[in-house]
Amino acid sequence: MMMKKTMCMLLTAVMITGLAACSQQKQEETAQEGFRPSLDTALEGHINFAGGYDNFEALEAEFDRFNDYYPNVELMYTKIDDYNNMIGTVLNGNDAPDIYVNYSWMYGREQYRSSVDHAEDLADPALGLDLGCIRRNIILNTDNGTLPMVPVFANTYGMLVNSSLFEKEGLSIPTTYGELVAVCEAFRGKGYENPMMGFSREETTSLYTLMAYPYFCGTVADDAEAVAKLNGMDPAAGAYMRPTLEKIAQFMDSGCVDPEACAEIENNYDAVIMRFFEGDIPMMTASGDTVSGTAKRESRSEAFIENPFSYTFVPIPLSDDGAQFLDIPNLQFSVNKESRNLDMANEFMRFLITSEELSGMAQKKGLMAPTRDLSFNSMYAAFGEVPESRILSPEVIGLTDDAVIQLRLAAYGVGTGAMTIDEAVSGYGTFTP
């Protein structure tokens, strides 16, 4: 009887120890759930990246993380001067990179053919990339269904918001056009001279473009005939701009923006950020590229150092149905299918294309991640709350750069008062930057 009791106690102890070990193993497996090596981790190798950035600290941080799995693999980033024009030549040379930066706007352009022709099809299921973690509308396949590149950063248009001012004045960040106008009026009533500002000296990324472009895409997204006429520079296509131009005119008439004050902002990057950091502007229109420079400039602004505040980046709501999220690939990676280190290059891509790694790299760079989950970075979290039906991709819609230029110049002319809506509509196809 004693022996049976002792055996039971020993078995119980073994079971508890075993359960604890299983629990520990499960925790370790869960921690590594995002990526598990598929190659021998003792392998030696070399992966060379090519891009146009002067430095790529965010990517180099990923090199270090990859080396935790593959300590004997050397990864190196090389900056190429005049990247867009030179990448084809580099890919055809003896020292071609294993992985390189690519851009979807290179599709279909003969001068950039090499950048697409050398790219491996990353949609191949055998590669095991978790493409499901990336927002569907910025995964851009070619006409034959291949995927030469995957986005690692994204860009969009919106407005920097001084969250501390909104909290101080008891106001909510607007999510509809009516709320936007109302909150501007409320701030003016509380003594704020400029509830909303933005760069206005040039049309390229002026406040008029940042507001008009997402709204315009929403008006033609489901109209293939309109897109074809717009791309064909059909003079009659100007009519498709009218709703957007009327909205811009309506907004400017509301008094939310003082054009003269905006004209004092010298450029759409450093000057936009530094003016916003003065702390008296509730909302400042900006692109994601501009937002990426905010963190580094906090220490350069005496006003921000003396009176720091919380801020975030949100879509501009020009519709009473809510804002559109214009989702644009910013930077994409391709794998050179002729790489001498192809297996390891693909292994690195499999490591990188996860929500955790893409979000971490984008946060270090200050850019928007291409992932479905944007909660990793509070700066862009508001865009993750936009319904999928209101997330728009210019590439998917099919608008060409030429068509977008016509819209930008028309919106700029109407916004600044240089032309009437009728003049802008009738002039479609004739505007030159």
C-alpha positions as CSV (number, residue, x, y, z in Angstrom):
1,M,0.0,0.0,0.0
2,M,2.9,2.3,0.9
3,M,4.6,1.4,-2.2
4,K,1.6,2.2,-4.4
5,K,1.3,5.6,-2.6
6,T,4.9,6.4,-3.1
7,M,4.7,5.4,-6.8
8,C,1.7,7.7,-7.2
9,M,3.6,10.6,-5.6
10,L,6.5,10.0,-7.9
11,L,4.3,9.8,-11.0
12,T,2.6,13.0,-9.9
13,A,5.9,14.8,-9.5
14,V,7.1,13.6,-12.9
15,M,3.8,14.7,-14.5
16,I,4.1,18.2,-12.9
17,T,7.7,18.5,-14.1
18,G,6.7,17.3,-17.5
19,L,3.8,19.7,-17.7
20,A,6.1,22.6,-16.6
21,A,8.6,21.6,-19.3
22,C,5.9,21.5,-21.9
23,S,4.6,24.9,-20.8
24,Q,8.1,26.3,-21.0
25,Q,8.6,24.8,-24.5
26,K,5.2,26.1,-25.6
27,Q,6.1,29.6,-24.4
28,E,9.4,29.5,-26.3
29,E,7.6,28.3,-29.5
30,T,5.0,31.0,-29.1
31,A,7.7,33.6,-28.8
32,Q,9.2,32.4,-32.1
33,E,5.9,32.0,-33.8
34,G,6.6,34.9,-36.2
35,F,9.6,33.2,-37.8
36,R,11.3,29.8,-37.6
37,P,14.5,29.1,-39.5
38,S,14.1,26.7,-42.4
39,L,17.8,26.4,-43.2
40,D,20.8,25.1,-41.2
41,T,21.5,28.0,-38.8
42,A,25.2,27.2,-39.0
43,L,25.3,28.1,-42.7
44,E,27.7,30.8,-43.7
45,G,26.8,33.3,-46.4
46,H,26.6,36.9,-47.6
47,I,23.6,39.0,-48.6
48,N,24.1,42.3,-50.3
49,F,21.3,44.9,-50.4
50,A,21.1,47.9,-52.8
51,G,19.1,51.0,-52.4
52,G,19.2,54.8,-52.8
53,Y,19.1,55.9,-49.1
54,D,22.3,57.4,-47.8
55,N,21.9,55.2,-44.8
56,F,19.4,52.6,-43.8
57,E,19.7,52.2,-40.1
58,A,16.2,50.6,-39.8
59,L,17.2,47.8,-42.2
60,E,20.6,47.3,-40.5
61,A,18.7,46.8,-37.2
62,E,16.9,43.9,-39.0
63,F,20.3,42.5,-40.1
64,D,21.2,42.3,-36.4
65,R,17.9,40.5,-35.6
66,F,18.4,38.1,-38.5
67,N,21.9,37.3,-37.2
68,D,20.3,36.1,-33.9
69,Y,19.1,33.2,-36.1
70,Y,21.9,33.0,-38.6
71,P,25.1,34.3,-36.9
72,N,27.4,33.4,-39.8
73,V,25.5,35.3,-42.5
74,E,27.0,38.7,-43.4
75,L,24.5,41.3,-44.5
76,M,25.5,44.6,-46.1
77,Y,23.6,47.6,-47.4
78,T,25.1,49.5,-50.4
79,K,23.9,52.9,-51.5
80,I,23.8,53.5,-55.2
81,D,24.0,57.0,-56.6
82,D,21.3,58.0,-59.1
83,Y,19.6,54.8,-58.0
84,N,16.5,54.9,-60.3
85,N,18.6,55.2,-63.4
86,M,21.5,53.0,-62.3
87,I,19.8,50.0,-60.7
88,G,19.3,48.3,-64.1
89,T,23.0,48.6,-64.9
90,V,24.0,47.3,-61.5
91,L,21.7,44.3,-61.8
92,N,23.3,43.4,-65.1
93,G,26.8,43.7,-63.7
94,N,29.1,41.2,-61.9
95,D,28.4,42.6,-58.4
96,A,24.6,42.5,-58.6
97,P,22.8,42.7,-55.3
98,D,20.9,39.8,-53.8
99,I,18.0,42.0,-52.7
100,Y,17.2,45.5,-53.9
101,V,14.8,48.4,-53.6
102,N,12.1,48.6,-56.2
103,Y,9.1,50.7,-57.0
104,S,5.8,49.8,-58.5
105,W,5.8,52.9,-60.8
106,M,8.6,51.2,-62.7
107,Y,6.1,48.6,-64.0
108,G,5.6,48.9,-67.8
109,R,8.4,51.5,-68.3
110,E,11.1,50.4,-70.7
111,Q,13.9,52.3,-69.1
112,Y,13.2,50.4,-65.8
113,R,12.6,47.0,-67.3
114,S,15.6,45.4,-65.8
115,S,14.4,46.1,-62.2
116,V,11.3,44.0,-62.9
117,D,12.9,41.4,-65.2
118,H,15.6,40.5,-62.6
119,A,13.0,40.1,-59.8
120,E,12.0,36.7,-58.5
121,D,8.3,36.0,-58.2
122,L,7.6,36.5,-54.5
123,A,4.1,35.1,-54.8
124,D,5.5,31.6,-55.3
125,P,4.0,29.6,-52.4
126,A,7.2,27.6,-52.2
127,L,9.0,30.7,-50.8
128,G,6.7,30.8,-47.7
129,L,6.3,34.6,-47.4
130,D,3.5,35.7,-45.2
131,L,1.9,38.0,-47.7
132,G,-1.3,37.9,-45.7
133,C,0.2,40.3,-43.1
134,I,0.3,43.0,-45.7
135,R,-2.6,45.2,-46.7
136,R,-4.1,43.6,-49.8
137,N,-4.4,46.8,-51.9
138,I,-0.7,47.6,-51.9
139,I,0.4,44.1,-53.0
140,L,0.7,44.9,-56.7
141,N,0.9,41.9,-59.1
142,T,1.9,42.2,-62.7
143,D,-0.6,41.5,-65.5
144,N,0.6,37.9,-65.6
145,G,0.0,37.4,-61.9
146,T,3.7,37.5,-60.7
147,L,4.8,39.6,-57.7
148,P,8.2,41.1,-58.4
149,M,8.3,43.2,-55.3
150,V,6.7,43.5,-51.8
151,P,6.2,46.8,-49.9
152,V,8.2,47.3,-46.8
153,F,7.1,50.9,-46.2
154,A,3.9,52.8,-47.1
155,N,3.0,56.4,-47.6
156,T,-0.2,58.4,-47.4
157,Y,-1.7,61.9,-46.9
158,G,-3.3,63.3,-43.8
159,M,-2.8,65.8,-41.1
160,L,-0.6,66.1,-38.0
161,V,-2.8,66.7,-35.0
162,N,-1.7,68.3,-31.7
163,S,-3.5,65.9,-29.4
164,S,-2.6,67.9,-26.3
165,L,-4.5,71.0,-27.7
166,F,-7.5,68.9,-28.4
167,E,-7.5,67.5,-24.9
168,K,-6.8,70.9,-23.3
169,E,-9.8,72.5,-25.1
170,G,-12.1,69.5,-24.7
171,L,-12.5,68.8,-28.4
172,S,-12.5,65.6,-30.4
173,I,-10.3,64.9,-33.4
174,P,-12.7,65.2,-36.4
175,T,-13.7,62.1,-38.4
176,T,-16.2,63.7,-40.9
177,Y,-16.2,66.9,-42.9
178,G,-18.9,68.4,-40.7
179,E,-16.8,67.7,-37.6
180,L,-13.7,69.2,-39.3
181,V,-15.4,72.5,-40.0
182,A,-17.0,72.6,-36.6
183,V,-13.8,71.9,-34.7
184,C,-12.0,74.7,-36.7
185,E,-14.8,77.1,-35.7
186,A,-14.4,75.9,-32.1
187,F,-10.7,76.6,-32.1
188,R,-11.1,80.0,-33.6
189,G,-13.7,80.8,-30.9
190,K,-11.1,79.9,-28.3
191,G,-8.5,82.3,-29.8
192,Y,-6.6,80.1,-32.2
193,E,-5.8,82.1,-35.3
194,N,-4.9,79.1,-37.5
195,P,-6.9,76.0,-36.6
196,M,-5.5,74.3,-39.7
197,M,-2.4,75.0,-41.8
198,G,-0.3,73.4,-44.6
199,F,2.3,74.1,-47.2
200,S,1.0,76.1,-50.1
201,R,3.9,77.5,-52.1
202,E,3.9,74.7,-54.7
203,E,1.3,72.3,-56.0
204,T,3.2,69.0,-55.6
205,T,2.4,68.3,-52.0
206,S,0.4,71.4,-51.1
207,L,-2.4,71.3,-48.6
208,Y,-4.8,71.4,-51.6
209,T,-3.3,68.2,-53.1
210,L,-3.2,66.5,-49.7
211,M,-6.9,67.1,-49.3
212,A,-8.0,66.7,-52.9
213,Y,-6.2,63.6,-54.0
214,P,-7.7,61.0,-51.6
215,Y,-11.2,62.5,-52.0
216,F,-10.8,62.5,-55.8
217,C,-9.7,58.8,-55.9
218,G,-12.9,58.0,-53.9
219,T,-15.0,59.6,-56.6
220,V,-13.6,57.6,-59.5
221,A,-12.4,54.3,-57.8
222,D,-15.3,52.3,-59.3
223,D,-15.6,54.0,-62.6
224,A,-13.3,52.4,-65.2
225,E,-14.6,54.6,-68.0
226,A,-13.8,57.7,-66.0
227,V,-10.2,56.4,-65.3
228,A,-9.7,55.6,-69.0
229,K,-10.8,59.1,-70.0
230,L,-8.7,60.8,-67.4
231,N,-5.6,58.8,-68.3
232,G,-6.3,59.6,-72.0
233,M,-6.3,63.3,-71.3
234,D,-9.8,63.5,-72.8
235,P,-10.8,67.2,-72.3
236,A,-14.3,66.0,-71.3
237,A,-12.7,64.1,-68.4
238,G,-12.4,67.4,-66.5
239,A,-16.0,66.9,-65.4
240,Y,-14.8,64.1,-63.2
241,M,-12.8,66.6,-61.1
242,R,-15.8,68.9,-60.4
243,P,-17.0,67.3,-57.2
244,T,-13.5,67.4,-55.7
245,L,-12.9,71.0,-56.8
246,E,-16.2,72.0,-55.4
247,K,-15.3,70.4,-52.1
248,I,-11.9,72.2,-52.0
249,A,-13.6,75.6,-52.8
250,Q,-16.3,74.9,-50.1
251,F,-13.6,74.1,-47.5
252,M,-11.5,77.2,-48.3
253,D,-14.7,79.4,-48.1
254,S,-15.3,78.0,-44.6
255,G,-12.4,80.0,-43.2
256,C,-10.7,77.0,-41.7
257,V,-7.4,77.9,-43.4
258,D,-5.7,81.3,-43.8
259,P,-3.9,81.2,-47.1
260,E,-1.6,84.1,-46.2
261,A,-0.4,82.3,-43.1
262,C,0.2,79.1,-45.0
263,A,2.3,80.9,-47.6
264,E,4.8,81.7,-44.9
265,I,5.8,78.0,-44.6
266,E,8.8,77.7,-46.9
267,N,8.8,74.0,-47.7
268,N,6.8,70.9,-47.3
269,Y,9.1,69.0,-45.0
270,D,11.4,70.7,-42.4
271,A,9.4,74.0,-42.4
272,V,6.1,72.2,-42.0
273,I,7.4,70.2,-39.0
274,M,9.0,73.1,-37.3
275,R,6.0,75.3,-37.7
276,F,3.8,72.6,-36.2
277,F,6.2,72.3,-33.3
278,E,5.5,75.9,-32.3
279,G,2.6,74.3,-30.5
280,D,-0.2,76.7,-31.5
281,I,-1.5,74.8,-34.6
282,P,-4.2,72.2,-33.9
283,M,-3.9,70.6,-37.4
284,M,-1.2,70.6,-40.0
285,T,-1.6,68.8,-43.4
286,A,1.3,66.6,-44.2
287,S,2.4,63.5,-46.2
288,G,3.7,60.4,-44.5
289,D,7.2,61.3,-45.8
290,T,7.0,64.5,-43.8
291,V,5.7,62.8,-40.7
292,S,8.8,60.4,-40.8
293,G,11.0,63.4,-40.0
294,T,9.1,64.6,-36.9
295,A,10.9,62.5,-34.2
296,K,14.4,63.7,-35.2
297,R,13.2,67.3,-35.2
298,E,11.7,67.4,-31.7
299,S,15.2,68.1,-30.3
300,R,15.8,70.9,-32.9
301,S,12.7,72.9,-31.9
302,E,13.2,75.2,-29.0
303,A,9.5,75.7,-28.7
304,F,8.8,72.0,-28.5
305,I,11.6,71.4,-26.0
306,E,10.2,74.1,-23.7
307,N,6.6,73.0,-24.2
308,P,6.4,69.4,-25.5
309,F,3.1,68.0,-26.6
310,S,1.5,64.8,-27.8
311,Y,0.7,64.5,-31.5
312,T,-0.5,62.0,-34.0
313,F,-1.3,61.6,-37.7
314,V,-4.8,61.1,-39.0
315,P,-6.7,61.1,-42.4
316,I,-8.3,64.4,-43.5
317,P,-12.1,63.9,-43.5
318,L,-13.4,65.7,-46.5
319,S,-16.6,63.6,-46.6
320,D,-19.4,63.2,-44.2
321,D,-19.1,59.5,-44.7
322,G,-15.6,59.6,-43.2
323,A,-12.1,60.0,-44.5
324,Q,-10.5,58.1,-47.3
325,F,-7.1,56.4,-46.6
326,L,-5.0,56.8,-49.7
327,D,-2.6,53.8,-49.4
328,I,0.6,54.1,-51.5
329,P,3.6,51.8,-51.5
330,N,6.6,53.8,-50.4
331,L,9.5,51.4,-50.7
332,Q,9.5,47.8,-52.0
333,F,12.0,45.0,-52.0
334,S,12.8,42.6,-54.8
335,V,15.0,39.5,-54.7
336,N,17.4,39.1,-57.6
337,K,16.5,35.7,-59.1
338,E,20.1,35.3,-60.4
339,S,21.4,35.8,-56.8
340,R,24.2,33.4,-55.9
341,N,22.8,33.4,-52.4
342,L,19.2,32.9,-53.4
343,D,18.1,30.5,-50.7
344,M,19.5,32.7,-47.9
345,A,18.1,35.9,-49.6
346,N,14.6,34.2,-49.6
347,E,15.1,33.2,-46.0
348,F,15.8,36.8,-45.0
349,M,12.6,37.9,-46.9
350,R,10.6,35.2,-45.1
351,F,12.0,36.6,-41.8
352,L,11.3,40.2,-42.7
353,I,7.7,39.8,-44.1
354,T,5.9,39.5,-40.8
355,S,3.9,42.1,-38.9
356,E,6.4,42.3,-36.1
357,E,9.5,42.9,-38.3
358,L,7.8,45.2,-40.9
359,S,6.2,47.2,-38.1
360,G,9.5,47.5,-36.2
361,M,11.5,48.6,-39.2
362,A,8.9,51.2,-40.3
363,Q,8.7,52.6,-36.7
364,K,12.5,53.0,-36.7
365,K,12.3,54.8,-40.0
366,G,9.3,56.9,-39.0
367,L,7.2,55.7,-41.9
368,M,3.9,53.8,-42.1
369,A,4.1,50.0,-42.1
370,P,2.5,48.1,-45.0
371,T,0.9,45.7,-42.5
372,R,-2.8,45.1,-41.9
373,D,-2.3,45.8,-38.2
374,L,-1.2,49.4,-37.7
375,S,-1.6,49.4,-33.9
376,F,2.1,48.8,-33.4
377,N,2.7,52.5,-34.0
378,S,0.4,55.0,-32.4
379,M,1.4,57.7,-34.9
380,Y,-0.5,55.9,-37.7
381,A,-3.0,53.9,-35.7
382,A,-5.9,56.1,-36.9
383,F,-5.4,54.9,-40.4
384,G,-5.9,51.3,-39.2
385,E,-9.4,52.2,-38.1
386,V,-10.5,53.3,-41.6
387,P,-12.9,50.7,-43.1
388,E,-11.4,48.6,-45.9
389,S,-14.1,50.0,-48.3
390,R,-12.5,53.5,-47.8
391,I,-8.9,52.4,-48.3
392,L,-7.8,53.4,-51.8
393,S,-4.8,52.6,-53.9
394,P,-4.0,54.8,-57.0
395,E,-2.2,51.8,-58.6
396,V,-5.2,49.6,-58.2
397,I,-7.6,52.3,-59.4
398,G,-5.2,52.7,-62.4
399,L,-4.7,56.5,-62.5
400,T,-1.5,57.5,-64.3
401,D,0.9,60.1,-63.1
402,D,-0.2,62.4,-65.9
403,A,-3.8,62.3,-64.7
404,V,-2.8,63.0,-61.1
405,I,-0.7,66.0,-62.2
406,Q,-3.8,67.5,-63.9
407,L,-5.8,67.0,-60.7
408,R,-3.0,68.6,-58.6
409,L,-2.7,71.7,-60.7
410,A,-6.5,72.1,-61.0
411,A,-6.9,71.8,-57.2
412,Y,-4.1,74.2,-56.6
413,G,-5.5,76.7,-59.0
414,V,-9.0,76.5,-57.4
415,G,-7.6,76.4,-53.9
416,T,-5.4,79.5,-54.3
417,G,-8.1,81.3,-56.2
418,A,-6.0,81.5,-59.4
419,M,-8.8,79.9,-61.5
420,T,-12.5,79.2,-61.2
421,I,-13.9,75.7,-61.0
422,D,-15.2,76.0,-64.6
423,E,-11.8,77.1,-65.8
424,A,-10.1,74.2,-64.1
425,V,-12.6,71.7,-65.5
426,S,-12.4,72.9,-69.0
427,G,-8.6,73.1,-68.9
428,Y,-8.1,69.4,-68.2
429,G,-5.3,67.9,-70.2
430,T,-3.6,71.3,-70.8
431,F,-2.0,72.0,-67.4
432,T,1.8,71.7,-67.2
433,P,3.8,71.7,-63.9
